[in-house]
Amino acid sequence: MPTVTMTVNGQQVSRDVEPRTLLVQFLREELGLTGTHVGCDTSQCGACVVHVDGTSVKACTALAMQADGSEVTTIEGLANNGELHPMQAAFKEHHGLQCGFCTPGMVMSAVDLLKRNPDPDEDTIRHWLEGNICRCTGYHNIVKAIQHAAKEMRG
Amino acid sequence: MPDSGVSRVLRKEDQRFLTGRGHYTDDLNRPGQLHAVFVRSEMAHATVKSVSTDAAKQAPGVVAVFTGQDMADDGVGSLPCGWVVTDKHGEAHKAPPHFPLVRDKVRYVGDHVAVVIAETRAQAADAAELVEVDYEGLDANADPAKALEGAPQIHDEAPGNLCFDWELGDKAAVDEAFSKAHHVSRLELRNNRLIPNALEPRAAIGEYDPGTDEYTLYSTSQNPHLLRLILCAFVLNLPEHKVRIVAPDVGGGFGSKIYCYAEETVCTWASKKLNGKPVKWTAERSESFSSDAHGRDHVTHAELALDENGKFLALKVDTIANLGAYLSSFATAVPTYLYGTLLAGQYKTPAVHCNVRAVFTNTAPVDAYRGAGRPEATYVVERMVERAARDMNMDPAEIRRRNFVQPDEFPYQTPVALTYDSGQYEKALDEALAMIDYKNFGQRRQESERNGKLRGIGLSAYIEACGIAPSQVVGALGAGVGLWESAQVRFNATGSISVFTGSHSHGQGHETTFAQLVADRFGVPVENVDVVHGDTGRIPMGMGTYGSRSLAVGGSAIVRACDKVIEKGKKIAAHLLEASVDDIEFDSGNFRVAGTDKQKSIGEIAFTAYVPHNYPEGVEPGLDETAFYDPANFTYPAGVHIAEVEIDPETGTTRIADWVAVDDFGKVINPMIVEGQVHGGIAQGIGQALLEEGVYDEAGQLVTGSYQDYCMPRADDLPSYRVGMIETPCPHNPVGAKGCGEAGAIAAPPALMNAITDALGTEEISMPATREKVWRIARGRLAQAAE
């Protein structure tokens, strides 16, 4: 079995894995980072979004081997010493989550959006979230949370 | 209830969900666990001649392969339907067996043929491919409208595929009213099949302990106690005290996680067969599509009789309801007692008659999905009312106003069994009309027309029966269970409070709302209260969460338990304060001798209860009370939603230009959470009206079996919503709450379809009103206009 090595949430990890192991399986099953969820089998729900080298990636659609040598950030690595990232804080403040299952992917995806566009309008946010499905919130409060996080992060 | 408890408290559960520290069932792993993969039928209808498991058993990592015969040999029973509907001839519904693994036939695509259990999930999946099933194909039928017309016979026990033929209401009175009507409006309606799609797929880990003969099942359940009851009493024949069911964090349910399913049954049973090795199964999304219970799927003909002033005289409804291939746990109640009983709507229609024929088809079982029967009823009533207004050239708001039950007419006995307890229907309508600026809609329509667009507006005045339900009433109607709720409120010695509820939270925020309820009752900070749910090993027997019942029934049980704590606390306080119990008042966290400043805080009383050195005689130590609450009536949330749409005839795109909701949920504890429930419900309702449909082809193959084919609402399909509320407290429960979880899903489809049909100028469009359907009609309209 090949060995993959990557930095996950700031810590270097190395494991021997079957070549077919998906990145999401690697994170959940090898590293026990179960915050990254699997909600579908066709790469559409976005519950598994993580950052690979700073860019949002659906971890169900990448092999662990493809992330070899990369920096990976999961939802567990987003808060800083116990202090919520402004996006996490905004989701809480604006009730942008209910059952919480889509939330890690939503948050990770939204963080990437603001990196690319620090001041997105509502249409831009809604379009960006096309690859993240939420069944609980109707998206209303998710959009609101992202708008507020953007404002907060712009200072 | 004092108002101090009402506030926008941020959710206690969010910290773990936002940091990836939630514990959903698939996040759990048990030492030595094995993995189950099901062999599912690819045929919609076939006789199973043989199942050959030899090759699979030899595959790497495989520990066992089981078939229906193995379960039959072990005496495993059938998955029951817990509500007996008596048909109009006095006979019980037809209840064909539903075995967790099939024994003779498969009856829908996704039916469970065998289970492969291996050391890894990949090994189990690989080996499942090696199970050879010899099918003899049979003709199949997925269409409820055809089920009664010579379709293939699905169960020997249900001749002609009829499960029951049920009626409600006074047919003679309805016929009489129709004979005298000034006008009759008619509609043919199809309530499209929906696939619930909670974002967390179902999952289960069954674990048997040979040392104690105890079972633990971790499961994605909305009602772990109910699941335990069904599993133990009907399916696996186990003593309840030997079975613990844990439903940890659950990622959405919407009804689909109420039921006792084959997979969790098999995992529990198989763990014992494998001498206590835990057996884990997690659905892939494709399995959720094929084997979660689906929702809706009605075909209805409705007629409304009116007098010359637009007053409703009678409503007549004839429905065929698709139950799928087998009866799911509560399937029979949905198109009957949760449907026919709501056909009076918010109106004083004096006579209503409803006939429902429920049929078997070669499709996934159909059961309660967010709203459960009430969306189907509201869709009939509110489409019908709008149709009548158009037929009679009346304003759709005005025709509703003329027929509303008035605030001074409660309690109001409808002609379809229910007694409405309270409501202000016209007030909700007025507020919604004002919010959307109804009177200037004409100008907005002209503006749209100038831009080549079609604009429409649609109303929906819905009512639901929630707070399910008085046990004696539902018992008389055929329910196999009581529908009370339990609560245990435990003061710990140092003053913090643990609340154990039989309700279950899978997104609704009970950990916050219930904590607010208790904190308010005791006058303590909300941080001092933790809510425990979802574990039969920790919580008194409870009935779980569905039918918007948690606050109205579960919350009422909590209030009752709090009251018991206060009553006991008064005895302890009276002793410490050397006063009579009758003179002790409790207010804002303190027990006080009336008219004095002598007082003890509830924290001091709790400490004394556990360290009873100076204690009243005859009073037990401890401060830990349990209450069971059985509601006196259903609750009746109601409201008005208005949708305004703009259709682009060039593309068929329906843009939701505005959405207003004015709901009356009675007492609201946390407005932020309630608004969130409304948003989510509306989104699912819009999904039904615009995008979603579970489609089977003529061979019974599920065409919409993934997110590539089944159109889930995305963020860019949906608008923002404007939500208002009025508050008419429920008069018969101690919280005053009516329930808010299903309202949006009930109200939204008719509001949106009324708006779309208004814009298009025709009723001839069915849900979902896809771009293609809308485009074809709009294009025809443009062509007509050009001629």
Interface residues (C-beta under 8 A of the other chain):
Chain A: E18 R20 R28 L33 T34 G35 T36 H37 V38 G39 C40 D41 T42 Q44 C45 A47 T74 I75 E76 L78 A79 L84 Q88 F91 K92 E93 H95 L97 Q98 C99 G100 F101 C102 T103 P104 V107 E122 D123 I125 R126 H127 L129 E130 N132 I133 C134 R135 C136 T137 G138 Y139 H140 N141 I142 V143
Chain B: L10 R11 E13 D14 Q15 R16 F17 L18 T19 G20 R21 G22 H23 Y24 D26 D27 A122 N197 A198 L199 E200 P201 D249 V250 G251 G252 F254 E284 R285 S286 H506 G507 Q508 G509 M672 I673 E675 G676 H679 G680 G681 I682 A683 Q684 S706 Y707 Q708 M712 P713 R714 A715 D716 L718 S720 Y721 G744
